[in-house]
Amino acid sequence: MRQSEGNWDEAMDEAVKWLGAEISEIKQFQQDCEQDKIIAMLMQMNEKQMTQATAYTNLILVAGYAGYFAFWSTLVTKLPSWIYALSGLLAIVSLLCFIAWELVKMIWGNTYLNRTNKMITKTVRGPEALRLIEAASSLHSVSINKVWMWFLVPTITCGMSAGVLLVGYFASEVWKSIH
C-alpha cells in the first residue's frame, strides 16, 4: 500500500508540474497576444497619422500652387521675361513632380489593394491570413514612404525656388527704389 501511495504522489507531482507548465504557456500566449494587439494598435495609429500628414501636405501644396499661379499669371507685364519664364518653369516642374507622385501613389495603392484582396480570398483564413495582410500593409507603408522622399524633395525644391526667385526680384526692386 505504501508503494502505491508513493506512485500516486509521484503521479500527482508530475501532473502538477505538467499543469504548471501548461499554465505558463497559456500566460505566455496571453502576453504575446496582448503585445500583438498593442503592436497592431500602434501600427494603425501610425498609419492614421501618416494619412493625416499626407492629406495636410497635399492641401498645403495645392493651396500653394493655386496661390502661386494666380499671382504669377498677373506678373507677365511686370517681370523681365527670363524671370517670368524661369519661375514658371520651376513651378511647373514642381507641380509635375507632385502630380507624378500622386499618380504613382494611386497606381501603387491600387496594386496593393488588389494583392491583399487576393490574399483575403485565396489564402488561409484566420490568424495566418491576418498576419500576412498586416505584414503586407507594413511593407507597403514603409516602401511608399521611402519613395515619397524622391518626389517630395524636387517638388519642394523647385516650388520654393520659383517663389524665392519672385521674392528676390521684388526685394531687389524695393532696394532699387529706396536707393
C-alpha positions, 0 to 999 in steps of 0.5 A: 500500500505504501508503494502505491501511495508513493506512485500516486504522489509521484503521479500527482507531482508530475501532473502538477508540474505538467499543469504548471507548465501548461499554465505558463504557456497559456500566460505566455500566449496571453502576453504575446497576444496582448503585445500583438494587439498593442503592436497592431494598435500602434501600427494603425495609429501610425498609419492614421497619422501618416494619412493625416500628414499626407492629406495636410501636405497635399492641401498645403501644396495645392493651396500653394500652387493655386496661390502661386499661379494666380499671382504669377499669371498677373506678373507677365507685364511686370517681370523681365521675361527670363524671370517670368519664364524661369519661375514658371518653369520651376513651378511647373516642374514642381507641380509635375513632380507632385502630380507624378507622385500622386499618380504613382501613389494611386497606381501603387495603392491600387496594386496593393489593394488588389494583392491583399484582396487576393490574399483575403480570398485565396489564402488561409483564413484566420490568424495566418491570413491576418498576419500576412495582410498586416505584414503586407500593409507594413511593407507597403507603408514603409516602401511608399514612404521611402519613395515619397522622399524622391518626389517630395524633395524636387517638388519642394525644391523647385516650388520654393525656388520659383517663389524665392526667385519672385521674392528676390526680384521684388526685394531687389526692386524695393532696394532699387527704389529706396536707393 
